[in-house]
Amino acid sequence: MMTLIGISPQLLFGQLLIGLINGVFYAMMSLGVAIIFGMLRIGNFVHGAQYMLGAFGAWYLLNLPELFPGLGLPSLNYWWALVLVPFAVGLIGAVMERLFIRKVYELEHAYGLLLTVGLAMLIEGLFNVRYGAAGQQYDIPASLTGGVNLGFMFMPYYRVWVIGAGILVCLATWYSIERTRLGAYLRAATENPDLVRAFGINVPRMLMLTYAFGVGLAGLAGVMAAPIYQVSPQMGQTIIITIFAVVVIGGMGSIAGAIFTGLMLGMVEGLTKVFWPQASTTVIFVIMVLVLVFRPAGLFGKETVAAHAADMSTARPHSILENGRLWMLVIAVGGTILPFFIYPVFGMKILCLALFACAYNLIFGYVGLLAFGHAAFYGSSAYVAAFTAASWGFPPELAILSGVAMATLLGMIFGWLAIRRQGLYFAMITLALAQLVYFYAIQSSWTHGEDGIQSVPRGYLFGFINLNEPLNMYFFVLAIFLFGFGAIYRIVRSPFGQVLKSIRENEPRAISLGYSTDRFKLIAFTLSAMLAGLAGGTKAIVFQIASLADLYFMTSADALLMTLIGGVGTLLGPIVGAIIVVTIQTELATLGSWVVVVQGAAFVLCVLFLRKGVVGTLEDWLAARAERERLAAGGDAPVIETNSH
Amino acid sequence: MSAATLLSVRGLRGWYGESQALHDMAFDIGRGEVVTLLGRNGAGKSTTLRAIMGLLRKRSGEVSFQGENLIARMPEHIARRGIAYCPEERGIFSSLTVEENLLLPPVIAQGGMALEDIYELFPNIAERRKSQGTKLSGGEQQMLAIGRILRTGATLLLLDEPTEGLAPVIVQQIGVVIRKLKERGFTLLLVEQNVRFAARLADRHYVVEHGKVIDRLEAADVAGGLERIQNYLKV
């Protein structure tokens, strides 16, 4: 048999076929994400979970007799699933739109992403509780078993079917959007929903149906994927990040572009598996980086969205809760007493995560950029600190500094790439870049893959303070936290910080005043990464471990959750959020996999009912009380201070 | 209210956020009439149209169309009652071709114009039916925006500054069209700043300032009252 530069055709075509199959799923999924994003302006993070629901739906139908033994239900095969499940999943989507997603249309984009992240955690968490990590087997339908030998390779019938049916569904979707009257309504409503309503079209219902359709597409992809991949609660979690990268690469505004990009990237991934297997998990993210550098709007995209940062800050500048000098003192005193009442380890965990959340708040709260990849800075610093301390014998202070240097460097690079795009894209890009780091850590040898770097020595601080003494360690961490907290307070109060806030409130105006806002954003992003690195490096020394969990996107979600619960853009919010989240995680640790469910529910509830966070709400209440007292004392007519825009 | 009244607006108030833009607007339009709202920039003319159409979220008062109060209705319901709206910025969709733009608003009642009749009314856009909607010139886009709402069978057309920014020859053409529409039995509510243009077309004028009607002129009074109107409008 002929070989091509040392590669057998079987391997080449085999991987190309697998790549094409993956590409079909990427195309179907990114099509749904792109339609939903275009129409509803929602970055549908729950798309992966809906895909997983599709696969489980097929599995449920097949196992109806076993699942409900008393009812005498028949087992419904693959073809039934192919028809019923997309409808059912679409219906679930319609209900989700009605109950949750509709509530955030009028709000900043960030809330839509947060809400769908929460829903994804909730759904996937629940399935994880029920089914664990193990996958369920779903056999290829009898009529599609076997295959045909093409001479140069064996072609299973089921794969032919998936490729054919998948591409057909994509083309039909393309046709109905680009060529039919219904599609014209969709396109018009994407541009100007109010005017389309004024023509007598029920746009809210159309939005619901669009969401249901996109979700149904994910459900269909799930059914088709069930016989190929294992049906497991985690199956949607990783694909959604890849899908976001595909959407960034393809760019918005072109349905055909989404389909083509999906198919092409699947094939590229397959080819990479042949020529450089280690890179196959990261190649899509690398392509995303290249596209961002050379064609920021995406391969088929038309950049139309104006520069716009999300002002979600809930702080009242004159509130007593925003007085950094006072609270620095309070935290210093409180922090000193604390270890005599609670376990120092618990305190240190709160301090590390609070610093992480404060660092995240710097970019999210004060600059209004929805970063969603801070795990990369936290985790990479943890790994470098752990490695230098464990393998090179660095003292703890130097190990942490090495980690911070790494995080700063990454922050500069990621920031430079990500600030080319705005809003939801910024979130998707930072998420994808962080995933790149995650995959690197899985495969690299110095990171020890799944094990992580364990038994990191705490060592002697400055050569003579033994950090193995819990209280020594604790006060070192407290000092680091106070340093970070003070640094952030200084930054946001400085003239530089004022410019950051002006970017958050009105970027075009800041530009028109002559500020190079991109440079300010980049510096702020780098500072935020640096401080997140400080938190991560410290954490590695305290807990003597750096693991994949530090780099996983859930860590980024944690930073977001802490900031949101506490109060976005407030001084104390991230700290309060960290206390709440760490307490929940610790209290629920015995419940194991329920933690994710509770966190997901916390996300959803926060977005729906506590958008101002604990500290933001408290500041409002204090301001209202002060106003009442002033009026009761016979003060002048109220000075209305609105926080709305 | 006479039996021929098609639209009757009473005590209409509207807000953008906290700031009130409309203060007790009140006026009537009879069936088959052409009525204009005149006034300076920011007087509340366009806001009035948006409030009638339901696009202004915060509003109160009474917008009675064929005897039914539409104040609490959603835009899609108001459109279905027979009111069509042509916005100031024209709202041509760039992702749709000219013909798709024309065919977009659904037919809500019988009696609308046929596509051929619309093309006959606007020969320029007939030639460009396959072009992308926003590739047309400003005047052609305006004609497309007007043509788009003639098919649906709506009886009342709300036109927001149809002559804004257009060359005089195009303005004339639009004047001809409006006259033809009146002959066909459409009722029109025009927002205008171009008094000369409006004076030749309308049966009645309402002068709007600070969100309310401050004067009213019948077509017959206009010849003598032109100066009076100019006084209202001069900056």
Interface residues (C-beta under 8 A of the other chain):
Chain A: R181 A184 Y185 R187 A188 T190 E191 N192 D194 L195 V196 R197 A198 F199 G200 I201 N202 V203 T642 S644
Chain B: G17 E18 M53 G54 L55 M74 P75 E76 I78 A79 R80 A84 Y85 P87 G91 F93 S94 S95 L96 E100 L103 L104 P105 P106 I108 I149 T152
